[in-house]
Amino acid sequence: MAHSGESGPRYKYALIRCTSTKEASSIDKMPNKGKKELLSFIDSIPDDKLTGLRPPKPNYTIFTNVNLRLDNQGYTSTDPKKHNLQVQINRGTTISTLKSAAKKSSQRGTSVAIAEVPDDGSWGAKKIKDTLKASSKI
């Protein structure tokens, strides 16, 4: 910003100076509409959709809304096998943050959260939701 007595443009935006790593990471994690939608979507998944997962052949959508969907993408290649659950952005999303994230990705489906869930049924719905939230890429 130009100081009084100086000529030059007056800028509309200020530069935020971070003095610590903690401060920088809190700025990075400021919520946006896309993040809020993702967290709300995960919370809205009915618990019964997350328990008793069926074998993912073929891959299938577990839950969806206009902006996001939860897909079972198949089993992981690890042993013991796990369900590869992914929250992906829908093409018709109405949220600009999600549209932007989808455009940046060259993949067909843009995953914004992932959980690898043991096939043995040992994880409850809360643990799956917490894992999806912790893996958020928005």
N, C-alpha and C positions, 0 to 999 in steps of 0.2 A: 504494500500500500504506500502511496506517496505520502511523505510527511509534510506538514505545513511548511510553506516556504519553498518546497520543491515543485518543479513542474513535472508533469507526467500523468499517466492515467490513474484513476482511482479504481482499485480492484474490488470486485463484489465478494470475492471469497478470501478467506484467511487461511494461511498455512498452519496446520496443527503440528506442534513440535512435541514429540514424545521424549520424555526424559528417562524412561525405564522400559524394560522388556514387558513388564506386567502391564504398563499403561498401553503399550503398542498392541498387545494381544487383546486387551479389552476393547480397543477401537476396532480391531479386525472382527470382533465378535458382536458388534452392534447389530441388533436385529433389523432385518429389512422385511418387506412384505413377503418375499419368497421364503425366507426362513420361518416367519410366523405361520405361513400356510403349510409348510412342511411339518412343523411341530404339531399344528392343529390336525393335519391329516393323519399323522401317526397316532395321536390320541384318539381320533375318531374311529380307528379300525376296531370293529367288534372283536372282543377277546376270543370268541368261538371260532373266528376265522384264522386265528394264529395257533390254535391248539389242534392236535390231531392232523397235522399237515399230511396230505396224501402224496404218494410218489409223483414227482414232477415229470411225468411222461404222458402226454406232451407238456411243455412248459405252459403255465396258465396264470391268469390274473386272479389274485386273491380278493382285492378290494380296489375301488376306483372312485374318483370324482372328476369334475371337469378339468382340474389342473394336474393331478397326480394319480399314479396307480402303483399298487404293490404287486409285483410279479414274482412267481417262483420260477427262477431261471434254470432249474435243474439241480443236480447234485454237484458238489465240489469234487475235485479229483483226489482229495485227501482221504486218509483212512483214520478214523471212521468217517463215513460219508456224512455230509451235512447238506441241508437245503440252502441254496443260494437265493436269499430273498433280496429284492432290489426295489426301492422306490424310484420310479422314473417319471419324467415330465411328459405330460400328454401334449400332443400337437396343438390342441385347441385351448391351451392355457390362456387365462385372461390376465395373468399377473406378469408385468413387464420384466421383473427380475428373473422369473422362470423362463420367459421367452428368450431373454438375453443369454442365459446359461445354456439353453438348448441350441441356440444359434452358434455358440462358441464350440460346441461339440460336433465332430464329424460323424459320430456314431449315430445309428438309427434311433436308439433310445438313450436318453441321457439319464444316467443313474445319479441320484443325489443323496442316497443313503443305502447302505448294504448291511445285511446281517447274515452270517453263516450259522444256521441253526442245526444243532445235532438232530439226527434222524431218530434218536431213541426216545424222543418226547420229554426229555429232562428239563427243557426250558419252558417256563410259563409265558403267558402273553406279556406280562410286565417286563420280563427280562428281554424279550424280543423287541418290544417298543423302546426300552432304554438303550439297547444296542443300536437300533436304527437311528435314534436321536444322536447318540454319541458319534456316529459315523457320518453325520451331516456334512455335505460338501458345499453347502450354501452359506 
